[in-house]
Amino acid sequence: MSEDEPRYVSLAKVKKLLNEEAEKREVSYEQSLALSHAEKFVELSVEETEELMEELRENFDFMSEDLIYKTADILPEEEGGVRAIFQQDRYTPSNEDAEEIINIVKKYK
């Protein structure tokens, strides 16, 4: 991976890293806000998040890495949530694909 390529990190991983850092030292105001946000919204462990993302990669070759991470962070429960994730993308998933994404997400919630 080159320095110019984006590096994605799941919100679950952010939460874990910031918690580890907060145990060692006082975190900055911005880090504290990010940790608070992560604690409020993260529902899965880092391991569960990684398993979910791997299952999405295996089943949906049309999903880019950023969409996989967004899906794992947001955990959509309905078709509208899936469509919102894809809103900026050129590809729009079919109703069947959206339903399958939701079913995979539900396995991890």
C-alpha positions as CSV (number, residue, x, y, z in Angstrom):
1,M,0.0,0.0,0.0
2,S,1.5,3.3,-1.0
3,E,1.3,6.4,1.1
4,D,-1.2,8.0,-1.3
5,E,-3.7,5.2,-0.9
6,P,-6.4,5.8,1.7
7,R,-6.1,3.6,4.7
8,Y,-9.4,2.7,6.2
9,V,-10.0,1.9,9.9
10,S,-13.3,0.7,11.3
11,L,-14.9,2.6,14.1
12,A,-14.6,-0.5,16.3
13,K,-10.8,-0.4,15.7
14,V,-10.7,3.3,16.5
15,K,-12.5,2.6,19.8
16,K,-10.1,-0.1,20.7
17,L,-7.0,2.0,19.8
18,L,-8.2,5.1,21.6
19,N,-9.2,3.1,24.7
20,E,-5.7,1.6,24.8
21,E,-4.1,5.0,24.4
22,A,-6.4,6.5,27.1
23,E,-5.1,3.9,29.5
24,K,-1.5,5.0,28.9
25,R,-1.9,8.7,28.9
26,E,-4.3,11.6,28.8
27,V,-5.7,11.8,25.3
28,S,-6.3,15.1,23.4
29,Y,-9.6,16.8,23.2
30,E,-10.2,15.6,19.7
31,Q,-9.3,12.0,20.6
32,S,-11.6,12.2,23.5
33,L,-14.5,13.3,21.2
34,A,-13.7,10.5,18.8
35,L,-13.6,8.0,21.6
36,S,-16.9,9.2,23.0
37,H,-18.5,8.9,19.5
38,A,-17.0,5.4,19.0
39,E,-18.3,4.3,22.4
40,K,-21.8,5.6,21.6
41,F,-22.1,3.9,18.2
42,V,-19.9,0.8,18.0
43,E,-21.9,-2.3,18.5
44,L,-19.5,-5.0,17.4
45,S,-16.0,-6.0,18.6
46,V,-13.0,-5.5,16.3
47,E,-13.1,-9.3,15.6
48,E,-16.8,-9.3,14.7
49,T,-16.3,-6.2,12.6
50,E,-13.5,-7.9,10.7
51,E,-15.5,-11.1,10.2
52,L,-18.4,-9.0,8.8
53,M,-16.2,-7.1,6.4
54,E,-14.6,-10.3,5.2
55,E,-18.0,-11.8,4.5
56,L,-19.1,-8.7,2.6
57,R,-15.9,-8.9,0.5
58,E,-16.5,-12.5,-0.3
59,N,-20.1,-12.0,-1.3
60,F,-20.2,-8.6,-3.0
61,D,-17.4,-8.0,-5.5
62,F,-19.1,-4.6,-6.4
63,M,-18.4,-3.2,-2.9
64,S,-15.3,-1.1,-2.6
65,E,-13.3,-1.0,0.6
66,D,-14.8,2.3,1.7
67,L,-18.3,0.9,1.3
68,I,-17.4,-2.2,3.2
69,Y,-16.1,-0.1,6.1
70,K,-19.1,2.2,6.0
71,T,-21.4,-0.8,6.1
72,A,-19.5,-2.4,9.1
73,D,-19.6,1.0,10.9
74,I,-23.3,1.8,10.2
75,L,-24.8,-1.7,10.3
76,P,-27.8,-0.9,8.2
77,E,-31.0,-2.7,9.2
78,E,-33.2,-1.7,6.2
79,E,-32.9,-1.1,2.5
80,G,-32.9,2.7,2.9
81,G,-29.7,2.4,5.1
82,V,-28.0,0.3,2.4
83,R,-29.0,2.8,-0.3
84,A,-27.6,5.7,1.9
85,I,-24.2,4.0,2.1
86,F,-24.1,3.6,-1.7
87,Q,-25.5,7.2,-2.3
88,Q,-22.1,8.6,-3.4
89,D,-21.1,5.5,-5.4
90,R,-21.8,4.9,-9.1
91,Y,-23.3,1.5,-8.4
92,T,-26.7,1.1,-6.8
93,P,-27.3,-2.4,-5.3
94,S,-30.4,-4.3,-6.5
95,N,-33.2,-4.9,-4.0
96,E,-31.9,-8.5,-3.7
97,D,-28.3,-7.4,-3.0
98,A,-29.5,-4.8,-0.5
99,E,-31.6,-7.5,1.3
100,E,-28.6,-9.9,1.3
101,I,-26.4,-7.2,2.8
102,I,-28.9,-6.6,5.5
103,N,-29.2,-10.3,6.3
104,I,-25.4,-10.6,6.6
105,V,-25.3,-7.6,8.9
106,K,-28.1,-9.1,11.1
107,K,-26.0,-12.2,11.7
108,Y,-23.4,-10.1,13.5
109,K,-25.8,-7.8,15.5
